[in-house]
Amino acid sequence: MTDVVVKLPVREGEEAQLFGAFLSKFIESRSREAEHFSADNDAPYLMVRSEPQPDLELKVLIFQERRAARAFSLGWARARTLLAGKA
């Protein structure tokens, strides 16, 4: 099984709050899939870490399934676009 790493720059403030909310909703929406996955594997469904940068946080998400990584990436891109449209 290969790790699928997604790196996302997240700015402080409203974007960071949106990221946290989006991540929570994503995990909640995939809870059944994650439970099924973890029953068959030693690795967690998703790992998340933050790497502080001067102007932002680099969020590093490590998925075990390419499909989940793609779904998260596409969903986050849409959410971020909506946030940008509000500005």
C-alpha positions as CSV (number, residue, x, y, z in Angstrom):
1,M,0.0,0.0,0.0
2,T,1.4,3.4,-1.0
3,D,0.9,6.6,1.0
4,V,-0.8,9.4,-0.9
5,V,0.5,12.7,0.4
6,V,-1.4,16.0,-0.1
7,K,0.3,19.2,0.9
8,L,-1.9,22.3,1.2
9,P,-0.9,25.8,2.2
10,V,-3.5,27.3,4.6
11,R,-3.4,30.9,5.6
12,E,-4.2,32.0,9.2
13,G,-7.6,33.3,10.1
14,E,-10.8,32.5,8.1
15,E,-9.0,30.1,5.7
16,A,-7.6,28.1,8.7
17,Q,-11.1,28.0,10.3
18,L,-12.6,26.8,7.0
19,F,-9.9,24.1,6.7
20,G,-10.6,22.8,10.2
21,A,-14.4,22.7,9.5
22,F,-13.9,21.1,6.1
23,L,-11.5,18.4,7.5
24,S,-14.0,17.6,10.3
25,K,-16.9,17.3,7.8
26,F,-14.8,15.2,5.4
27,I,-13.8,12.8,8.2
28,E,-17.4,12.6,9.4
29,S,-18.7,11.9,5.9
30,R,-16.1,9.1,5.5
31,S,-16.4,7.5,8.9
32,R,-18.0,4.2,7.6
33,E,-15.3,3.9,4.9
34,A,-12.6,4.7,7.5
35,E,-13.9,2.0,9.9
36,H,-14.0,-0.6,7.1
37,F,-10.5,0.4,5.9
38,S,-9.0,0.3,9.4
39,A,-10.4,-3.2,10.0
40,D,-8.4,-4.5,7.1
41,N,-5.1,-2.5,7.5
42,D,-2.5,-1.6,10.0
43,A,-2.2,2.0,8.8
44,P,-4.6,4.8,9.7
45,Y,-7.1,6.0,7.0
46,L,-5.8,9.5,7.3
47,M,-2.9,11.3,9.1
48,V,-2.6,15.1,9.3
49,R,0.2,17.2,10.4
50,S,1.1,20.9,10.2
51,E,4.4,22.4,9.2
52,P,4.5,26.1,10.3
53,Q,5.8,28.5,7.6
54,P,6.4,32.2,7.9
55,D,3.0,33.3,6.5
56,L,0.9,30.1,6.7
57,E,0.6,26.5,7.8
58,L,1.5,23.8,5.4
59,K,-1.0,21.0,6.1
60,V,0.3,17.6,5.2
61,L,-2.4,15.0,4.8
62,I,-1.4,11.4,4.3
63,F,-4.1,9.1,2.9
64,Q,-3.9,5.4,2.3
65,E,-6.4,5.6,-0.6
66,R,-5.9,7.6,-3.8
67,R,-9.7,8.0,-4.1
68,A,-10.0,9.6,-0.7
69,A,-7.1,12.0,-1.3
70,R,-8.6,13.1,-4.6
71,A,-12.0,13.6,-3.0
72,F,-10.5,15.7,-0.2
73,S,-8.4,17.8,-2.6
74,L,-11.3,18.5,-5.0
75,G,-13.6,19.4,-2.1
76,W,-11.0,21.7,-0.5
77,A,-10.4,23.5,-3.8
78,R,-14.1,24.2,-4.1
79,A,-14.4,25.4,-0.5
80,R,-11.4,27.6,-0.9
81,T,-12.8,29.1,-4.2
82,L,-16.1,29.9,-2.3
83,L,-14.1,31.6,0.4
84,A,-12.2,33.7,-2.2
85,G,-15.4,34.6,-3.8
86,K,-16.6,36.1,-0.5
87,A,-13.6,38.5,-0.3
